[in-house]
């Protein structure tokens, strides 16, 4: 089972559970400036809806490009943390290969512009 996470747009979160290339459960919802607060509880809800546990995940796929600096970081960092904690591979939507950093494979956000902080 693959967990797909997209926080590429700062106003929403997209989640899906994919089995053998087919989406079996998905959820898309508005989360303006609340992605960091809503992402993990919504992943938990999605898994419960599918009657699955985190240990049932075999891979995480992350939307790693487009969108705002902060929203991308929220999704990518959450995906990296889950993949590391579960000992499963991470894959990027863009096809960019995860890199080994301090012995751990991590996906990196693909920013199309610098941060707009101010």
Backbone as a chain_set.jsonl record, in Angstrom:
{"seq": "XXXXXXXXXXXXXXXXXXXXXXXXXXXXXXXXXXXXXXXXXXXXXXXXXXXXXXXXXXXXXXXXXXXXXXXXXXXXXXXXXXXXXXXXXXXXXXXXXXXXXXXXXXXXXXXXXXXXXX", "coords": {"N": [[0.852, -1.165, 0.0], [0.601, 2.177, -0.856], [1.112, 5.412, 0.401], [0.054, 8.505, -0.655], [0.981, 11.867, -0.606], [0.192, 15.262, -0.858], [1.032, 18.515, -0.45], [1.429, 20.616, -2.007], [0.057, 22.858, -2.734], [-0.699, 25.778, -1.039], [-3.194, 26.09, 0.082], [-4.503, 23.668, 0.355], [-4.74, 20.106, 1.057], [-3.901, 16.984, -0.262], [-4.537, 13.582, -0.111], [-3.954, 10.101, -0.582], [-4.542, 6.593, -0.789], [-2.921, 4.056, -2.362], [-3.087, 1.111, -4.204], [-1.519, -1.308, -6.027], [-1.286, 0.468, -8.198], [-3.79, 1.664, -8.32], [-6.074, 4.016, -7.016], [-7.447, 3.595, -3.906], [-8.569, 4.798, -1.696], [-9.173, 8.22, -1.108], [-8.592, 11.643, -0.219], [-9.271, 15.034, -0.236], [-8.872, 18.305, 0.8], [-9.554, 21.596, 2.091], [-7.117, 23.594, 3.657], [-6.142, 26.158, 4.602], [-3.218, 27.678, 5.532], [-2.962, 25.849, 7.587], [-1.824, 23.427, 7.227], [0.314, 22.076, 8.508], [-0.811, 21.486, 10.945], [-3.003, 19.9, 10.343], [-2.224, 17.741, 8.714], [-1.026, 15.185, 9.72], [-3.146, 14.215, 11.509], [-5.144, 13.867, 9.552], [-4.032, 11.955, 7.852], [-4.079, 9.808, 9.599], [-6.895, 9.561, 9.888], [-7.59, 8.824, 7.261], [-6.279, 6.355, 7.01], [-7.663, 4.919, 8.991], [-10.23, 4.916, 7.894], [-9.797, 3.248, 5.742], [-9.326, 0.998, 7.114], [-6.71, 0.373, 7.893], [-3.326, 0.279, 9.17], [-0.418, 2.214, 10.09], [1.747, 0.48, 9.793], [0.998, -1.064, 7.642], [1.67, 0.285, 5.391], [3.741, 0.381, 2.536], [5.213, 2.064, 1.016], [5.889, 5.555, 0.495], [4.682, 8.228, -1.363], [5.447, 11.407, -2.526], [4.333, 14.668, -3.374], [6.541, 16.783, -4.699], [7.101, 19.217, -5.878], [6.406, 22.568, -7.186], [4.004, 24.998, -5.985], [3.96, 26.638, -2.725], [6.838, 27.6, -0.77], [6.776, 26.982, 2.036], [4.54, 25.226, 2.267], [5.314, 23.059, 0.668], [7.574, 22.17, 2.103], [6.363, 21.271, 4.472], [4.866, 18.996, 3.663], [6.884, 17.36, 2.45], [8.783, 17.026, 4.501], [7.211, 15.736, 6.435], [6.556, 13.38, 5.046], [9.149, 12.302, 4.712], [9.828, 11.855, 7.415], [7.888, 9.957, 8.191], [8.489, 7.841, 6.396], [11.095, 7.222, 7.22], [10.643, 6.494, 9.941], [9.006, 4.265, 9.607], [10.578, 2.651, 8.106], [10.409, 2.408, 5.315], [10.474, 2.85, 1.704], [10.719, 6.07, 0.044], [9.216, 7.992, -2.497], [9.315, 10.37, -5.129], [7.001, 12.587, -6.705], [7.862, 14.021, -8.909], [9.86, 12.5, -9.93], [12.419, 12.893, -9.155], [15.289, 11.577, -7.635], [15.431, 10.286, -4.347], [17.857, 11.318, -1.918], [20.788, 10.164, -0.232], [21.354, 10.984, 3.014], [23.272, 11.309, 5.766], [23.115, 8.554, 6.061], [20.445, 8.015, 5.594], [17.712, 7.767, 3.365], [16.294, 10.483, 1.746], [13.687, 12.562, 0.47], [13.732, 15.573, -1.426], [12.414, 18.884, -1.501], [11.386, 20.44, -4.552], [11.908, 23.436, -5.359], [10.357, 26.097, -7.101], [10.789, 28.707, -6.873], [12.217, 31.176, -4.672], [11.806, 31.508, -1.041], [9.063, 33.477, 0.154], [9.132, 35.489, 2.47], [7.748, 37.561, 4.759]], "CA": [[0.0, 0.0, 0.0], [1.36, 3.425, -0.949], [0.465, 6.637, 0.855], [0.398, 9.678, -1.455], [0.789, 13.125, 0.12], [0.469, 16.491, -1.59], [0.784, 19.807, 0.192], [2.067, 21.529, -2.946], [-0.72, 24.103, -2.774], [-0.778, 26.233, 0.35], [-4.573, 26.137, 0.548], [-5.146, 22.363, 0.445], [-3.99, 18.866, 1.244], [-4.428, 15.825, -0.983], [-4.026, 12.314, 0.382], [-4.531, 8.932, -1.24], [-3.974, 5.279, -0.57], [-2.818, 3.448, -3.692], [-2.729, -0.307, -4.191], [-1.283, -1.812, -7.374], [-1.504, 1.541, -9.155], [-5.156, 2.173, -8.276], [-6.444, 4.732, -5.792], [-8.542, 2.91, -3.227], [-9.175, 5.817, -0.846], [-8.509, 9.516, -1.26], [-9.192, 12.763, 0.505], [-8.755, 16.349, -0.623], [-9.603, 19.276, 1.607], [-8.979, 22.915, 2.291], [-6.348, 23.736, 4.895], [-5.351, 27.383, 4.452], [-2.257, 27.956, 6.597], [-3.129, 24.877, 8.662], [-1.362, 22.125, 6.757], [1.148, 21.401, 9.507], [-1.676, 21.027, 12.031], [-4.006, 18.947, 9.873], [-1.711, 16.658, 7.886], [-0.937, 13.89, 10.402], [-4.47, 13.703, 11.893], [-5.897, 13.448, 8.367], [-3.452, 10.682, 7.433], [-4.639, 8.839, 10.534], [-8.3, 9.356, 9.506], [-7.628, 8.092, 5.997], [-5.915, 4.965, 7.302], [-8.772, 4.304, 9.735], [-11.316, 4.718, 6.93], [-9.405, 2.086, 4.939], [-9.066, -0.091, 8.064], [-5.284, 0.074, 7.805], [-2.436, 0.887, 10.157], [0.819, 2.708, 9.479], [2.615, -0.649, 9.448], [0.539, -1.637, 6.373], [2.233, 1.062, 4.284], [4.974, -0.167, 1.966], [5.935, 3.144, 0.338], [5.267, 6.875, 0.533], [4.934, 9.041, -2.551], [5.245, 12.801, -2.146], [4.372, 15.744, -4.367], [7.732, 17.498, -4.26], [7.359, 20.426, -6.659], [5.326, 23.55, -7.335], [3.442, 25.492, -4.738], [4.717, 27.553, -1.877], [8.012, 27.111, -0.059], [6.401, 26.394, 3.319], [3.646, 24.083, 2.112], [6.12, 21.929, 0.185], [8.404, 21.675, 3.203], [5.514, 20.538, 5.414], [4.578, 17.678, 3.109], [8.102, 16.578, 2.222], [9.369, 16.656, 5.798], [6.33, 14.74, 7.056], [6.756, 12.132, 4.3], [10.472, 11.777, 5.073], [9.783, 11.362, 8.794], [7.114, 8.711, 8.204], [9.258, 6.813, 5.695], [12.204, 6.844, 8.105], [10.13, 5.807, 11.126], [8.43, 2.982, 9.208], [11.586, 1.878, 7.383], [9.914, 2.139, 3.966], [11.016, 3.802, 0.727], [9.989, 7.28, -0.332], [9.291, 8.262, -3.932], [8.83, 11.72, -5.44], [6.1, 12.699, -7.854], [8.619, 14.574, -10.032], [10.834, 11.519, -10.404], [13.731, 13.18, -8.561], [15.696, 10.477, -6.771], [15.786, 10.625, -2.972], [19.299, 11.337, -1.69], [21.226, 9.616, 1.04], [21.925, 11.988, 3.914], [23.587, 10.701, 7.06], [22.684, 7.163, 6.035], [18.991, 7.918, 5.437], [17.215, 8.258, 2.076], [15.309, 11.552, 1.93], [13.232, 13.328, -0.686], [13.946, 17.008, -1.246], [11.465, 19.701, -2.252], [11.877, 21.048, -5.798], [11.334, 24.782, -5.326], [10.415, 26.831, -8.375], [11.125, 30.084, -6.511], [12.686, 31.318, -3.297], [10.754, 31.779, -0.078], [8.532, 34.839, 0.251], [8.922, 35.68, 3.893], [7.647, 38.982, 5.058]], "C": [[0.906, 1.24, 0.0], [0.516, 4.575, -0.428], [0.974, 7.786, -0.002], [0.05, 10.916, -0.647], [1.112, 14.279, -0.806], [0.057, 17.689, -0.751], [1.357, 20.897, -0.704], [1.323, 22.855, -3.064], [-1.008, 24.534, -1.343], [-2.193, 26.245, 0.916], [-5.193, 24.758, 0.765], [-4.152, 21.229, 0.704], [-4.698, 17.796, 0.425], [-3.739, 14.591, -0.434], [-4.668, 11.183, -0.401], [-3.814, 7.679, -0.771], [-4.053, 4.551, -1.901], [-2.36, 2.005, -3.541], [-2.66, -0.788, -5.637], [-1.671, -0.779, -8.436], [-2.899, 2.143, -9.162], [-5.423, 2.859, -6.944], [-7.622, 4.006, -5.158], [-9.273, 3.822, -2.234], [-8.436, 7.118, -1.118], [-9.283, 10.571, -0.484], [-8.488, 14.02, 0.043], [-9.561, 17.384, 0.14], [-8.822, 20.569, 1.762], [-8.268, 22.963, 3.644], [-5.503, 25.002, 4.809], [-4.532, 27.69, 5.709], [-2.377, 27.017, 7.798], [-2.604, 23.503, 8.281], [-0.556, 21.379, 7.809], [0.304, 20.852, 10.65], [-2.611, 19.907, 11.596], [-3.445, 17.701, 9.198], [-1.692, 15.304, 8.594], [-2.289, 13.378, 10.898], [-5.294, 13.217, 10.696], [-5.337, 12.155, 7.77], [-4.016, 9.566, 8.313], [-6.092, 8.531, 10.184], [-8.431, 8.521, 8.237], [-7.3, 6.616, 6.218], [-7.042, 4.242, 8.045], [-9.943, 4.008, 8.805], [-11.056, 3.472, 6.088], [-9.152, 0.852, 5.808], [-7.625, -0.593, 7.96], [-4.547, 0.74, 8.954], [-1.185, 1.369, 9.432], [1.713, 1.562, 9.027], [2.211, -1.327, 8.137], [1.095, -0.887, 5.166], [3.555, 0.451, 3.84], [5.82, 0.887, 1.269], [5.163, 4.442, 0.555], [5.673, 7.61, -0.728], [4.548, 10.468, -2.211], [5.27, 13.718, -3.36], [5.474, 16.688, -3.913], [8.013, 18.784, -5.022], [6.145, 21.313, -6.787], [4.88, 24.066, -5.981], [4.384, 26.365, -3.937], [5.852, 26.838, -1.156], [7.595, 26.355, 1.202], [5.528, 25.168, 3.146], [4.388, 22.863, 1.589], [6.949, 21.331, 1.309], [7.584, 20.849, 4.186], [5.27, 19.119, 4.911], [5.806, 16.809, 2.98], [8.724, 16.143, 3.546], [8.529, 15.607, 6.52], [6.511, 13.384, 6.376], [8.098, 11.503, 4.644], [10.459, 11.177, 6.477], [9.017, 10.044, 8.881], [7.89, 7.566, 7.548], [10.407, 6.308, 6.576], [11.698, 6.009, 9.285], [9.6, 4.412, 10.789], [9.423, 2.083, 8.48], [11.144, 1.493, 5.981], [10.471, 3.178, 2.992], [10.105, 5.004, 0.502], [10.248, 7.54, -1.809], [8.729, 9.658, -4.178], [7.948, 11.696, -6.679], [6.851, 13.178, -9.096], [9.585, 13.567, -10.649], [12.245, 11.791, -9.896], [14.065, 12.067, -7.572], [15.976, 10.974, -5.356], [17.302, 10.505, -2.8], [19.616, 10.764, -0.32], [21.901, 10.716, 1.847], [22.063, 11.361, 5.285], [23.012, 9.295, 7.159], [21.2, 6.944, 5.825], [18.599, 8.466, 4.068], [16.118, 9.295, 2.329], [14.958, 12.19, 0.591], [13.492, 14.799, -0.38], [12.906, 17.775, -2.042], [12.136, 20.292, -3.49], [11.233, 22.428, -5.905], [11.441, 25.446, -6.696], [10.683, 28.313, -8.14], [11.599, 30.105, -5.06], [11.538, 31.599, -2.349], [10.347, 33.245, -0.096], [8.152, 35.069, 1.698], [8.824, 37.176, 4.163], [6.3, 39.484, 5.34]], "O": [[1.861, 1.322, 0.773], [-0.659, 4.697, -0.775], [2.18, 8.022, -0.074], [-1.035, 11.01, -0.073], [2.155, 14.295, -1.459], [-1.11, 17.851, -0.394], [1.727, 21.97, -0.228], [1.91, 23.864, -3.456], [-1.501, 23.747, -0.536], [-2.366, 26.396, 2.126], [-6.296, 24.666, 1.304], [-2.935, 21.376, 0.588], [-5.926, 17.709, 0.417], [-2.515, 14.552, -0.306], [-5.813, 11.303, -0.836], [-2.638, 7.709, -0.407], [-5.126, 4.441, -2.495], [-1.385, 1.712, -2.849], [-3.637, -0.683, -6.38], [-2.301, -1.111, -9.44], [-3.165, 3.056, -9.944], [-5.051, 2.355, -5.884], [-8.664, 3.822, -5.787], [-10.459, 3.63, -1.968], [-7.224, 7.121, -1.331], [-10.456, 10.403, -0.149], [-7.262, 14.062, -0.055], [-10.792, 17.35, 0.131], [-7.604, 20.617, 1.587], [-8.763, 22.436, 4.641], [-4.279, 24.937, 4.929], [-5.074, 27.927, 6.789], [-1.941, 27.354, 8.899], [-2.911, 22.517, 8.949], [-0.729, 20.172, 7.979], [0.674, 19.85, 11.262], [-2.971, 19.052, 12.406], [-4.142, 16.69, 9.12], [-2.298, 14.355, 8.097], [-2.571, 12.192, 10.725], [-6.057, 12.258, 10.819], [-6.095, 11.345, 7.237], [-4.387, 8.503, 7.814], [-6.489, 7.366, 10.182], [-9.273, 7.628, 8.15], [-7.968, 5.736, 5.675], [-7.336, 3.083, 7.753], [-10.578, 2.959, 8.92], [-11.983, 2.732, 5.76], [-8.805, -0.211, 5.295], [-7.358, -1.794, 7.941], [-5.067, 1.637, 9.618], [-0.926, 0.974, 8.295], [2.366, 1.66, 7.988], [2.998, -2.088, 7.574], [1.002, -1.374, 4.039], [4.381, 0.055, 4.663], [6.99, 0.655, 0.965], [3.951, 4.434, 0.769], [6.841, 7.621, -1.115], [3.468, 10.721, -1.678], [6.106, 13.574, -4.252], [5.359, 17.323, -2.865], [9.068, 19.388, -4.83], [5.014, 20.895, -6.539], [5.351, 23.597, -4.946], [5.449, 26.771, -4.403], [5.818, 25.622, -0.963], [8.013, 25.216, 1.412], [5.751, 24.16, 3.817], [4.117, 21.744, 2.024], [7.016, 20.109, 1.449], [8.062, 19.829, 4.682], [5.449, 18.154, 5.653], [5.779, 15.639, 3.361], [9.147, 14.995, 3.681], [9.071, 14.695, 7.145], [6.609, 12.358, 7.049], [8.176, 10.292, 4.848], [11.021, 10.104, 6.698], [9.449, 9.118, 9.568], [7.942, 6.458, 8.081], [10.651, 5.105, 6.658], [12.251, 4.953, 9.592], [9.729, 3.487, 11.591], [9.155, 0.902, 8.26], [11.452, 0.402, 5.502], [10.891, 4.258, 3.406], [8.898, 4.953, 0.737], [11.355, 7.334, -2.306], [7.781, 10.078, -3.515], [8.138, 10.88, -7.58], [6.515, 12.785, -10.213], [10.068, 13.765, -11.764], [13.164, 11.019, -10.169], [13.223, 11.666, -6.769], [16.678, 11.969, -5.176], [17.947, 9.69, -3.459], [18.826, 10.865, 0.619], [22.893, 11.303, 1.414], [21.078, 10.935, 5.888], [22.49, 8.894, 8.2], [20.734, 5.806, 5.872], [19.098, 9.512, 3.653], [15.144, 9.026, 3.031], [15.802, 12.337, -0.292], [13.475, 15.216, 0.778], [12.548, 17.364, -3.146], [13.326, 20.605, -3.464], [10.148, 22.574, -6.469], [12.473, 25.368, -7.362], [10.792, 29.087, -9.091], [11.394, 29.143, -4.319], [10.426, 31.895, -2.785], [11.167, 34.133, -0.329], [7.005, 34.87, 2.099], [9.725, 37.944, 3.826], [6.127, 40.674, 5.603]]}, "num_chains": 1, "name": "protein.A"}
